[in-house]
Amino acid sequence: MRRREVLRGAGWSAAVLAAPAIRSARAQAAKPLVIGGSVPLTGAAAETGLNVNNGYLTAASYLNDVLGGVEIAGEKYKIELKLFDDASDPARATTLIQRQIDDGTNFFLGSFGSNIVLPTAAITERAKKPMVQTGGGSDAIFTRGFKYVFGMYPRATRQFTSAAALFKTLKPAPETYSVIYNNDAFSKTAGEGVKLACDGQGFKRIETYELPTKVTDVSSVLASVRAKTPDMLICVVHDQDSLLIARQMAATNTNVKLLFQGLGPQLASFREALGKYSEGLFCSTYWDESVPYKDKFFGGAKKFAEYYRSKFTRPIAYHTAGAAACIETYVLAMQAAKSTKPEAVRDALAAADFETFYAHIKFTPEGDGDALLLGGMIGQVQKGKLETVFPDAARSASPIYPLLPWDKKA
């Protein structure tokens, strides 16, 4: 389904993931719509980076192969992706993005991780080239006056509102919480969002724990959690750190009534790695194939999921859908602008107000996702499957609370 080329230059190499080869005379007449960017196919962020990458590839394949391309201002276009493996390295990513700008690329997709999205968005901003991305939610991306970067989620400090609202409805009501976050751009601001939302709902904060960006042991933090026994432990860390925390909690029988892990439990690979101990974990989720949204390309979420599974065996995740929606959003903006000029497309993105299979797309004036339209749902692992437990309109199961102790999980 994809062509893979290796380019070598002054001390660097990268994989270019392009749309399927053009086969018909009609397809050859279509103009290429080049969209560049980088994704972490290797390195620390690869687990989710592969989901993002697969979403980009799925959208390009569907628009090109199934629909025969897209029409913009009376012209037929085929999506041509130029996505490089940034190896989860911000320095490598910035080099790759600058090289693409120098080569004339006008439109960009984002990597995964605010530590990569922020510096690469600064480069595309200086060049006045749009970036639509599903991998960076740090407030810093949206508070620097950037005009050309657009995100599929609300900024980090606005992402916990729905979770705190869910916690308030649980019976018997939890009263206290502690929060764990990493010392990085996204996690720190997400931690601030947790405190704002939970304090605003009247929960008492017991303790705040800051982990380094690279952590291999959390035993001292968990000793404090056991001593202070909050009702809820809220972890806004990346998926591998969520896995580490859960494993060490199980090993030390560190029990709380509710364990929320912002990233991790959404992934089938995470649930498989944790096994029975994943049962009952809460997390954020931004999409499910049962959502009712419709569009003129895929038709709806279920059809997107079906097409994805015809191409990939890797389990689908919300980052996959969000990534595909980035490309769909570009096309819709270009059709609205009747142009493929970067500034006209940027203006159409800023004015976006349309439905996709993923969500209703609308951005704030600063470029992050509208907090209501693009805000999160809450999922919980039940019998090995991620169920949506909030909001009520999207609920596939009722929340289970309080959690069983680790040593009682079957």
GUVEX-486877 format. One record per residue (C-alpha): residue number from 1; residue in three letters; y negated, z, x. Coordinates in steps of 0.25 Angstrom, whole numbers, always signed. Layout:
<nodes>
NODE  nr rest north    up  east
NODE NUM  ala     Y     Z     X
...
</nodes>
This chain:
<nodes>
NODE  nr rest north    up  east
NODE   1  met    +0    +0    +0
NODE   2  arg   -10    +1   +12
NODE   3  arg   -12    -6   +25
NODE   4  arg   -14    +3   +37
NODE   5  glu   -21    -1   +49
NODE   6  val   -24    +6   +62
NODE   7  leu   -37    +4   +68
NODE   8  arg   -40    +8   +82
NODE   9  gly   -54   +10   +89
NODE  10  ala   -61   +19   +98
NODE  11  gly   -52   +31   +99
NODE  12  trp   -48   +31   +84
NODE  13  ser   -38   +25   +74
NODE  14  ala   -37   +25   +59
NODE  15  ala   -29   +20   +47
NODE  16  val   -36   +10   +38
NODE  17  leu   -30   +11   +24
NODE  18  ala   -33    -1   +17
NODE  19  ala   -30    -6    +2
NODE  20  pro   -18   -15    +0
NODE  21  ala   -18   -29    +6
NODE  22  ile   -25   -40    -2
NODE  23  arg   -14   -49    -7
NODE  24  ser   -20   -59   -18
NODE  25  ala   -30   -69   -17
NODE  26  arg   -38   -62   -28
NODE  27  ala   -38   -49   -20
NODE  28  gln   -42   -57    -7
NODE  29  ala   -55   -60   -15
NODE  30  ala   -58   -46   -17
NODE  31  lys   -69   -39    -8
NODE  32  pro   -64   -27    +0
NODE  33  leu   -71   -14    -4
NODE  34  val   -69    -6    +9
NODE  35  ile   -69    +9    +7
NODE  36  gly   -67   +17   +20
NODE  37  gly   -65   +32   +24
NODE  38  ser   -55   +41   +30
NODE  39  val   -44   +50   +26
NODE  40  pro   -36   +61   +33
NODE  41  leu   -22   +55   +33
NODE  42  thr   -18   +64   +45
NODE  43  gly   -23   +77   +49
NODE  44  ala   -26   +90   +42
NODE  45  ala   -31   +84   +29
NODE  46  ala   -20   +73   +28
NODE  47  glu   -13   +79   +16
NODE  48  thr   -24   +77    +7
NODE  49  gly   -30   +65   +15
NODE  50  leu   -17   +57   +11
NODE  51  asn   -20   +60    -3
NODE  52  val   -34   +55    -2
NODE  53  asn   -30   +43    +6
NODE  54  asn   -19   +39    -5
NODE  55  gly   -29   +40   -16
NODE  56  tyr   -38   +30    -9
NODE  57  leu   -27   +21    -7
NODE  58  thr   -22   +22   -21
NODE  59  ala   -35   +18   -27
NODE  60  ala   -37    +6   -17
NODE  61  ser   -23    +1   -20
NODE  62  tyr   -25    +2   -35
NODE  63  leu   -38    -4   -36
NODE  64  asn   -34   -15   -26
NODE  65  asp   -19   -18   -30
NODE  66  val   -19   -14   -45
NODE  67  leu   -33   -18   -49
NODE  68  gly   -35   -29   -40
NODE  69  gly   -48   -23   -34
NODE  70  val   -60   -18   -41
NODE  71  glu   -72   -26   -46
NODE  72  ile   -86   -22   -41
NODE  73  ala   -99   -30   -45
NODE  74  gly   -90   -42   -49
NODE  75  glu   -83   -42   -36
NODE  76  lys   -68   -38   -33
NODE  77  tyr   -65   -28   -22
NODE  78  lys   -53   -22   -16
NODE  79  ile   -53    -8   -10
NODE  80  glu   -51    -8    +5
NODE  81  leu   -49    +6   +10
NODE  82  lys   -52    +9   +25
NODE  83  leu   -47   +23   +26
NODE  84  phe   -45   +30   +40
NODE  85  asp   -36   +42   +43
NODE  86  asp   -47   +52   +48
NODE  87  ala   -35   +62   +52
NODE  88  ser   -43   +74   +45
NODE  89  asp   -53   +73   +56
NODE  90  pro   -68   +73   +52
NODE  91  ala   -72   +67   +66
NODE  92  arg   -62   +56   +65
NODE  93  ala   -66   +53   +50
NODE  94  thr   -81   +52   +54
NODE  95  thr   -78   +42   +65
NODE  96  leu   -69   +34   +55
NODE  97  ile   -80   +34   +44
NODE  98  gln   -91   +30   +54
NODE  99  arg   -83   +18   +59
NODE 100  gln   -80   +13   +45
NODE 101  ile   -95   +14   +42
NODE 102  asp   -98    +6   +54
NODE 103  asp   -88    -4   +50
NODE 104  gly   -95    -6   +37
NODE 105  thr   -88    +2   +27
NODE 106  asn   -97    +6   +15
NODE 107  phe   -88   +16    +6
NODE 108  phe   -80   +28   +10
NODE 109  leu   -69   +37    +5
NODE 110  gly   -68   +51   +10
NODE 111  ser   -58   +58   +18
NODE 112  phe   -52   +72   +14
NODE 113  gly   -59   +85   +18
NODE 114  ser   -73   +89   +18
NODE 115  asn   -73   +90   +33
NODE 116  ile   -71   +75   +34
NODE 117  val   -78   +70   +22
NODE 118  leu   -91   +77   +25
NODE 119  pro   -93   +71   +39
NODE 120  thr   -88   +57   +35
NODE 121  ala   -97   +57   +22
NODE 122  ala  -109   +60   +31
NODE 123  ile  -106   +47   +39
NODE 124  thr  -105   +39   +26
NODE 125  glu  -117   +45   +21
NODE 126  arg  -125   +41   +33
NODE 127  ala  -120   +27   +31
NODE 128  lys  -123   +27   +16
NODE 129  lys  -109   +24   +13
NODE 130  pro  -102   +31    +1
NODE 131  met   -90   +40    +2
NODE 132  val   -82   +44   -10
NODE 133  gln   -72   +55    -6
NODE 134  thr   -62   +65   -12
NODE 135  gly   -60   +73    +1
NODE 136  gly   -72   +82    +3
NODE 137  gly   -78   +92    -6
NODE 138  ser   -87  +101    +3
NODE 139  asp  -101  +104    -2
NODE 140  ala  -106   +99   +12
NODE 141  ile  -102   +84    +8
NODE 142  phe  -111   +85    -4
NODE 143  thr  -123   +94    +0
NODE 144  arg  -128   +85   +12
NODE 145  gly  -135   +75    +3
NODE 146  phe  -125   +64    +5
NODE 147  lys  -127   +53    -5
NODE 148  tyr  -114   +44    -2
NODE 149  val  -103   +54    -3
NODE 150  phe   -96   +57   -16
NODE 151  gly   -84   +67   -18
NODE 152  met   -73   +67   -29
NODE 153  tyr   -74   +83   -30
NODE 154  pro   -86   +93   -32
NODE 155  arg   -91   +99   -19
NODE 156  ala   -83  +111   -14
NODE 157  thr   -91  +122   -20
NODE 158  arg   -90  +116   -34
NODE 159  gln   -75  +114   -34
NODE 160  phe   -70  +128   -38
NODE 161  thr   -77  +129   -51
NODE 162  ser   -65  +125   -59
NODE 163  ala   -55  +134   -52
NODE 164  ala   -64  +146   -54
NODE 165  ala   -65  +143   -68
NODE 166  leu   -50  +142   -69
NODE 167  phe   -48  +155   -62
NODE 168  lys   -57  +162   -73
NODE 169  thr   -47  +158   -84
NODE 170  leu   -35  +164   -77
NODE 171  lys   -28  +176   -84
NODE 172  pro   -28  +187   -79
NODE 173  ala   -41  +183   -73
NODE 174  pro   -42  +183   -57
NODE 175  glu   -54  +192   -52
NODE 176  thr   -54  +190   -37
NODE 177  tyr   -53  +178   -27
NODE 178  ser   -53  +175   -12
NODE 179  val   -56  +162    -6
NODE 180  ile   -51  +155    +6
NODE 181  tyr   -57  +142   +12
NODE 182  asn   -58  +135   +26
NODE 183  asn   -69  +134   +35
NODE 184  asp   -72  +119   +32
NODE 185  ala   -82  +111   +24
NODE 186  phe   -74  +110   +11
NODE 187  ser   -67  +123   +10
NODE 188  lys   -79  +132   +13
NODE 189  thr   -87  +126    +2
NODE 190  ala   -75  +126    -7
NODE 191  gly   -74  +141    -4
NODE 192  glu   -89  +143    -8
NODE 193  gly   -86  +135   -21
NODE 194  val   -74  +145   -24
NODE 195  lys   -83  +157   -22
NODE 196  leu   -94  +151   -31
NODE 197  ala   -84  +147   -42
NODE 198  cys   -76  +160   -42
NODE 199  asp   -88  +169   -40
NODE 200  gly   -94  +162   -51
NODE 201  gln   -82  +165   -60
NODE 202  gly   -83  +180   -57
NODE 203  phe   -71  +181   -47
NODE 204  lys   -73  +191   -36
NODE 205  arg   -72  +186   -22
NODE 206  ile   -63  +194   -13
NODE 207  glu   -63  +186    +0
NODE 208  thr   -67  +173    +6
NODE 209  tyr   -58  +168   +18
NODE 210  glu   -62  +156   +27
NODE 211  leu   -51  +149   +35
NODE 212  pro   -53  +140   +47
NODE 213  thr   -52  +125   +45
NODE 214  lys   -39  +126   +52
NODE 215  val   -30  +137   +48
NODE 216  thr   -16  +141   +51
NODE 217  asp   -15  +155   +46
NODE 218  val   -21  +163   +34
NODE 219  ser   -14  +176   +35
NODE 220  ser   -26  +184   +38
NODE 221  val   -33  +178   +25
NODE 222  leu   -21  +181   +17
NODE 223  ala   -20  +195   +22
NODE 224  ser   -34  +197   +16
NODE 225  val   -30  +191    +3
NODE 226  arg   -18  +200    +2
NODE 227  ala   -27  +212    +5
NODE 228  lys   -38  +208    -5
NODE 229  thr   -29  +201   -16
NODE 230  pro   -39  +192   -23
NODE 231  asp   -34  +186   -36
NODE 232  met   -37  +172   -32
NODE 233  leu   -36  +166   -18
NODE 234  ile   -44  +153   -17
NODE 235  cys   -41  +144    -5
NODE 236  val   -50  +132    -3
NODE 237  val   -44  +126    +9
NODE 238  his   -37  +113   +12
NODE 239  asp   -23  +111    +8
NODE 240  gln   -16  +114   +21
NODE 241  asp   -23  +128   +22
NODE 242  ser   -20  +130    +7
NODE 243  leu    -5  +128   +11
NODE 244  leu    -6  +138   +22
NODE 245  ile   -13  +149   +14
NODE 246  ala    -2  +147    +3
NODE 247  arg    +9  +148   +12
NODE 248  gln    +4  +160   +19
NODE 249  met    +1  +167    +6
NODE 250  ala   +15  +165    +2
NODE 251  ala   +21  +170   +15
NODE 252  thr   +12  +182   +15
NODE 253  asn   +14  +184    -1
NODE 254  thr    -2  +184    -2
NODE 255  asn    -3  +183   -17
NODE 256  val   -15  +181   -26
NODE 257  lys   -15  +178   -41
NODE 258  leu   -21  +164   -39
NODE 259  leu   -21  +155   -26
NODE 260  phe   -30  +143   -27
NODE 261  gln   -30  +132   -16
NODE 262  gly   -40  +121   -17
NODE 263  leu   -32  +111    -9
NODE 264  gly   -17  +111    -7
NODE 265  pro    -9  +113   -20
NODE 266  gln   -14  +100   -26
NODE 267  leu    -5   +93   -16
NODE 268  ala   +10   +91   -18
NODE 269  ser   +12   +93    -3
NODE 270  phe    +6  +106    -4
NODE 271  arg   +14  +111   -15
NODE 272  glu   +27  +106    -9
NODE 273  ala   +23  +113    +4
NODE 274  leu   +21  +126    -3
NODE 275  gly   +32  +125   -12
NODE 276  lys   +33  +136   -22
NODE 277  tyr   +21  +143   -16
NODE 278  ser   +12  +133   -22
NODE 279  glu   +15  +137   -36
NODE 280  gly    +3  +142   -43
NODE 281  leu    -8  +138   -33
NODE 282  phe   -21  +133   -39
NODE 283  cys   -29  +122   -33
NODE 284  ser   -40  +112   -36
NODE 285  thr   -36   +98   -41
NODE 286  tyr   -45   +87   -45
NODE 287  trp   -36   +77   -51
NODE 288  asp   -23   +75   -58
NODE 289  glu   -16   +63   -64
NODE 290  ser   -17   +69   -78
NODE 291  val   -32   +69   -78
NODE 292  pro   -38   +60   -89
NODE 293  tyr   -48   +51   -82
NODE 294  lys   -47   +36   -84
NODE 295  asp   -53   +25   -76
NODE 296  lys   -53    +9   -75
NODE 297  phe   -45    +8   -62
NODE 298  phe   -33   +18   -63
NODE 299  gly   -34   +21   -77
NODE 300  gly   -31   +35   -76
NODE 301  ala   -26   +46   -67
NODE 302  lys   -11   +44   -70
NODE 303  lys   -12   +30   -67
NODE 304  phe   -18   +33   -53
NODE 305  ala    -7   +43   -50
NODE 306  glu    +3   +32   -54
NODE 307  tyr    -2   +22   -45
NODE 308  tyr    -4   +32   -34
NODE 309  arg   +11   +36   -35
NODE 310  ser   +15   +21   -34
NODE 311  lys    +8   +21   -20
NODE 312  phe   +11   +34   -15
NODE 313  thr   +22   +45   -15
NODE 314  arg   +12   +56   -10
NODE 315  pro    +9   +65   -22
NODE 316  ile    -5   +62   -29
NODE 317  ala   -16   +72   -27
NODE 318  tyr   -30   +74   -32
NODE 319  his   -36   +69   -19
NODE 320  thr   -28   +56   -21
NODE 321  ala   -34   +54   -34
NODE 322  gly   -48   +58   -29
NODE 323  ala   -47   +48   -18
NODE 324  ala   -43   +36   -27
NODE 325  ala   -55   +40   -36
NODE 326  cys   -64   +39   -24
NODE 327  ile   -61   +24   -23
NODE 328  glu   -62   +22   -38
NODE 329  thr   -75   +29   -38
NODE 330  tyr   -80   +19   -28
NODE 331  val   -76    +7   -36
NODE 332  leu   -82   +13   -49
NODE 333  ala   -95   +16   -41
NODE 334  met   -96    +2   -35
NODE 335  gln   -93    -4   -49
NODE 336  ala  -104    +4   -55
NODE 337  ala  -114    +0   -44
NODE 338  lys  -109   -14   -44
NODE 339  ser  -110   -14   -29
NODE 340  thr  -102   -10   -16
NODE 341  lys  -114    -7    -9
NODE 342  pro  -114    +7    -3
NODE 343  glu  -127   +13    -9
NODE 344  ala  -124    +7   -23
NODE 345  val  -110   +13   -23
NODE 346  arg  -116   +26   -18
NODE 347  asp  -126   +26   -30
NODE 348  ala  -114   +23   -40
NODE 349  leu  -106   +34   -34
NODE 350  ala  -117   +44   -36
NODE 351  ala  -118   +39   -51
NODE 352  ala  -103   +39   -53
NODE 353  asp   -99   +44   -67
NODE 354  phe   -86   +38   -70
NODE 355  glu   -71   +41   -73
NODE 356  thr   -59   +38   -63
NODE 357  phe   -45   +42   -64
NODE 358  tyr   -48   +54   -56
NODE 359  ala   -60   +60   -63
NODE 360  his   -74   +57   -68
NODE 361  ile   -82   +53   -56
NODE 362  lys   -96   +59   -54
NODE 363  phe  -103   +65   -42
NODE 364  thr  -114   +75   -40
NODE 365  pro  -127   +70   -34
NODE 366  glu  -122   +75   -21
NODE 367  gly  -109   +67   -22
NODE 368  asp   -98   +77   -25
NODE 369  gly   -90   +77   -38
NODE 370  asp   -95   +82   -51
NODE 371  ala   -90   +96   -52
NODE 372  leu   -86   +94   -66
NODE 373  leu   -80   +80   -66
NODE 374  leu   -74   +80   -52
NODE 375  gly   -71   +95   -51
NODE 376  gly   -57  +101   -49
NODE 377  met   -46  +105   -58
NODE 378  ile   -37  +116   -54
NODE 379  gly   -22  +114   -51
NODE 380  gln   -11  +124   -50
NODE 381  val    +3  +122   -44
NODE 382  gln   +13  +125   -55
NODE 383  lys   +28  +122   -52
NODE 384  gly   +24  +113   -40
NODE 385  lys   +15  +104   -48
NODE 386  leu    +0  +105   -48
NODE 387  glu    -5  +108   -62
NODE 388  thr   -19  +107   -67
NODE 389  val   -23  +120   -73
NODE 390  phe   -38  +119   -74
NODE 391  pro   -47  +114   -82
NODE 392  asp   -40  +115   -95
NODE 393  ala   -42  +100   -98
NODE 394  ala   -34   +96   -86
NODE 395  arg   -24  +107   -87
NODE 396  ser    -9  +103   -85
NODE 397  ala    -4  +118   -84
NODE 398  ser   -10  +132   -86
NODE 399  pro   -13  +140   -73
NODE 400  ile    -3  +150   -68
NODE 401  tyr   -10  +163   -64
NODE 402  pro    -8  +173   -57
NODE 403  leu    +1  +167   -46
NODE 404  leu   +15  +172   -43
NODE 405  pro   +16  +179   -30
NODE 406  trp   +21  +170   -19
NODE 407  asp   +34  +177   -18
NODE 408  lys   +37  +175   -33
NODE 409  lys   +35  +160   -33
NODE 410  ala   +48  +153   -36
</nodes>
